[in-house]
Amino acid sequence: MALNNAPDLTQRPPRSARVRLGGYVILPRMLDKGRAAIAKKNGEYNYACPMDERLLDFVGIDAKALHKQLAAGKGDVEILEWINKNAKFKRTLVEVHVWSSLAEQRVPTDVETREFFNGLHAKVAPKREDIATWFDLLDVDDYASFGGKV
């Protein structure tokens, strides 16, 4: 299915996980990945990855149900309205803000994920000392993956 609003993630990265929609971090990035996957232009990006699942679990939305809404060609505002209407958990703005703030600060917590994190960090930005959170790592990886010099 061809979507008019599907980004080509073989040419540029999705929006940063820091970008918010309705107060939710991750959501715009997840929508970019979902639309690109439908258009078969997702490159190495995966819709409903573990980070996306954290958001989906927080609001109580099924990834497949959201995928159907994306396939229907709905824009960001329409998707946000659909989420607010269909979410299992009706979150307040304060809850969304707190959750998003905590998500922005997430760091690897166990040995295995720290090894993965440190390995990717060493590969894409070995001299950067400011890469501490998952969002930091995603942003620098996206930048480096599309030719940015780190």
C-alpha positions as a Markdown table, in Angstrom:
| # | Residue | x | y | z |
|---|---|---|---|---|
| 1 | Met | 0.0 | 0.0 | 0.0 |
| 2 | Ala | 1.3 | 3.4 | -0.9 |
| 3 | Leu | 0.9 | 6.1 | 1.7 |
| 4 | Asn | 1.1 | 9.8 | 0.9 |
| 5 | Asn | 2.6 | 10.4 | 4.4 |
| 6 | Ala | 5.1 | 7.6 | 4.6 |
| 7 | Pro | 8.7 | 8.7 | 5.1 |
| 8 | Asp | 11.5 | 6.9 | 3.2 |
| 9 | Leu | 13.7 | 5.6 | 6.0 |
| 10 | Thr | 16.2 | 4.4 | 3.5 |
| 11 | Gln | 17.0 | 8.1 | 2.8 |
| 12 | Arg | 16.6 | 9.7 | 6.2 |
| 13 | Pro | 16.0 | 8.6 | 9.8 |
| 14 | Pro | 12.7 | 8.8 | 11.5 |
| 15 | Arg | 12.0 | 11.6 | 13.9 |
| 16 | Ser | 14.0 | 11.6 | 17.1 |
| 17 | Ala | 12.5 | 9.7 | 20.0 |
| 18 | Arg | 12.6 | 13.0 | 21.8 |
| 19 | Val | 10.0 | 14.6 | 19.5 |
| 20 | Arg | 6.6 | 14.6 | 21.3 |
| 21 | Leu | 3.0 | 14.2 | 20.0 |
| 22 | Gly | 0.3 | 14.8 | 22.6 |
| 23 | Gly | 3.1 | 14.9 | 25.2 |
| 24 | Tyr | 4.3 | 11.4 | 24.3 |
| 25 | Val | 8.0 | 10.9 | 23.4 |
| 26 | Ile | 8.6 | 8.0 | 21.0 |
| 27 | Leu | 5.2 | 8.3 | 19.4 |
| 28 | Pro | 6.2 | 10.4 | 16.3 |
| 29 | Arg | 9.2 | 8.1 | 15.7 |
| 30 | Met | 7.1 | 5.0 | 16.0 |
| 31 | Leu | 4.5 | 6.4 | 13.5 |
| 32 | Asp | 7.3 | 7.2 | 11.0 |
| 33 | Lys | 8.6 | 3.6 | 11.3 |
| 34 | Gly | 5.1 | 2.1 | 11.0 |
| 35 | Arg | 4.2 | 4.2 | 7.9 |
| 36 | Ala | 7.6 | 3.4 | 6.3 |
| 37 | Ala | 7.1 | -0.3 | 7.0 |
| 38 | Ile | 3.7 | -0.2 | 5.3 |
| 39 | Ala | 5.4 | 1.5 | 2.3 |
| 40 | Lys | 8.3 | -1.0 | 2.4 |
| 41 | Lys | 10.7 | 1.9 | 2.9 |
| 42 | Asn | 11.7 | 1.2 | 6.6 |
| 43 | Gly | 15.3 | 0.3 | 5.8 |
| 44 | Glu | 16.8 | -1.0 | 9.0 |
| 45 | Tyr | 14.1 | 0.5 | 11.3 |
| 46 | Asn | 11.6 | -1.7 | 12.9 |
| 47 | Tyr | 8.0 | -0.8 | 13.9 |
| 48 | Ala | 6.9 | -2.1 | 17.3 |
| 49 | Cys | 10.5 | -2.6 | 18.5 |
| 50 | Pro | 11.0 | -2.9 | 22.3 |
| 51 | Met | 11.1 | 0.9 | 22.7 |
| 52 | Asp | 7.8 | 1.3 | 20.8 |
| 53 | Glu | 6.4 | -1.5 | 23.0 |
| 54 | Arg | 7.1 | 0.5 | 26.1 |
| 55 | Leu | 4.9 | 3.3 | 24.8 |
| 56 | Leu | 2.2 | 0.9 | 23.5 |
| 57 | Asp | 2.1 | -0.9 | 26.9 |
| 58 | Phe | 1.9 | 2.5 | 28.8 |
| 59 | Val | -1.2 | 3.5 | 26.8 |
| 60 | Gly | -2.6 | 0.1 | 26.4 |
| 61 | Ile | -2.8 | 0.0 | 22.6 |
| 62 | Asp | -2.1 | -3.1 | 20.4 |
| 63 | Ala | 0.7 | -2.6 | 17.8 |
| 64 | Lys | -1.4 | -4.4 | 15.1 |
| 65 | Ala | -4.5 | -2.2 | 15.8 |
| 66 | Leu | -2.3 | 0.9 | 15.5 |
| 67 | His | -0.8 | -0.5 | 12.3 |
| 68 | Lys | -4.2 | -0.7 | 10.7 |
| 69 | Gln | -4.8 | 3.0 | 11.5 |
| 70 | Leu | -1.5 | 3.9 | 9.9 |
| 71 | Ala | -2.4 | 1.8 | 6.9 |
| 72 | Ala | -5.6 | 3.8 | 6.5 |
| 73 | Gly | -3.5 | 6.8 | 5.9 |
| 74 | Lys | -4.3 | 8.7 | 9.1 |
| 75 | Gly | -2.1 | 11.7 | 10.0 |
| 76 | Asp | -0.4 | 12.3 | 13.3 |
| 77 | Val | -3.3 | 14.2 | 14.9 |
| 78 | Glu | -5.8 | 11.6 | 13.7 |
| 79 | Ile | -3.7 | 8.9 | 15.2 |
| 80 | Leu | -3.3 | 10.7 | 18.5 |
| 81 | Glu | -7.1 | 11.2 | 18.6 |
| 82 | Trp | -7.5 | 7.5 | 17.9 |
| 83 | Ile | -5.1 | 6.6 | 20.7 |
| 84 | Asn | -6.8 | 8.8 | 23.2 |
| 85 | Lys | -10.1 | 7.3 | 22.3 |
| 86 | Asn | -9.0 | 3.6 | 22.2 |
| 87 | Ala | -6.3 | 3.5 | 24.9 |
| 88 | Lys | -6.9 | 0.9 | 27.6 |
| 89 | Phe | -5.3 | 3.3 | 30.0 |
| 90 | Lys | -6.6 | 6.8 | 30.0 |
| 91 | Arg | -3.5 | 8.8 | 31.1 |
| 92 | Thr | -3.6 | 12.3 | 32.4 |
| 93 | Leu | -1.3 | 15.0 | 31.0 |
| 94 | Val | 0.7 | 14.8 | 34.2 |
| 95 | Glu | 1.1 | 11.0 | 33.8 |
| 96 | Val | 2.1 | 11.4 | 30.2 |
| 97 | His | 4.7 | 14.1 | 31.1 |
| 98 | Val | 6.2 | 12.1 | 33.9 |
| 99 | Trp | 6.4 | 8.9 | 31.7 |
| 100 | Ser | 7.9 | 10.8 | 28.8 |
| 101 | Ser | 10.5 | 12.5 | 31.1 |
| 102 | Leu | 11.5 | 9.1 | 32.5 |
| 103 | Ala | 11.7 | 7.6 | 29.1 |
| 104 | Glu | 14.1 | 10.4 | 28.0 |
| 105 | Gln | 16.3 | 9.5 | 30.9 |
| 106 | Arg | 16.4 | 5.7 | 30.4 |
| 107 | Val | 19.8 | 4.2 | 30.4 |
| 108 | Pro | 20.9 | 0.5 | 30.0 |
| 109 | Thr | 20.5 | -1.2 | 33.3 |
| 110 | Asp | 21.8 | -4.7 | 33.0 |
| 111 | Val | 25.1 | -6.1 | 31.8 |
| 112 | Glu | 23.9 | -7.4 | 28.5 |
| 113 | Thr | 22.2 | -4.2 | 27.4 |
| 114 | Arg | 25.1 | -2.1 | 28.7 |
| 115 | Glu | 27.5 | -4.1 | 26.5 |
| 116 | Phe | 25.2 | -3.6 | 23.5 |
| 117 | Phe | 24.9 | 0.1 | 24.2 |
| 118 | Asn | 28.6 | 0.6 | 24.8 |
| 119 | Gly | 29.4 | -1.4 | 21.6 |
| 120 | Leu | 27.2 | 0.7 | 19.4 |
| 121 | His | 28.4 | 3.9 | 21.1 |
| 122 | Ala | 32.1 | 2.9 | 20.4 |
| 123 | Lys | 31.1 | 2.1 | 16.8 |
| 124 | Val | 29.2 | 5.3 | 15.9 |
| 125 | Ala | 30.7 | 8.0 | 18.2 |
| 126 | Pro | 33.7 | 6.7 | 20.1 |
| 127 | Lys | 34.9 | 10.2 | 21.1 |
| 128 | Arg | 31.6 | 11.5 | 22.3 |
| 129 | Glu | 31.4 | 11.6 | 26.1 |
| 130 | Asp | 27.9 | 13.0 | 26.2 |
| 131 | Ile | 26.1 | 9.8 | 25.1 |
| 132 | Ala | 24.4 | 8.5 | 28.2 |
| 133 | Thr | 20.8 | 7.7 | 27.5 |
| 134 | Trp | 19.0 | 5.5 | 24.9 |
| 135 | Phe | 17.7 | 8.6 | 23.2 |
| 136 | Asp | 21.3 | 10.1 | 23.0 |
| 137 | Leu | 22.4 | 6.8 | 21.4 |
| 138 | Leu | 19.5 | 6.7 | 18.9 |
| 139 | Asp | 20.1 | 10.3 | 17.9 |
| 140 | Val | 23.8 | 9.9 | 17.2 |
| 141 | Asp | 23.3 | 6.5 | 15.5 |
| 142 | Asp | 20.7 | 8.1 | 13.2 |
| 143 | Tyr | 23.0 | 11.0 | 12.4 |
| 144 | Ala | 26.0 | 8.7 | 11.7 |
| 145 | Ser | 23.9 | 6.2 | 9.7 |
| 146 | Phe | 23.0 | 8.9 | 7.2 |
| 147 | Gly | 26.5 | 10.3 | 6.6 |
| 148 | Gly | 26.9 | 12.6 | 9.6 |
| 149 | Lys | 30.4 | 13.0 | 10.9 |
| 150 | Val | 30.6 | 12.4 | 14.7 |
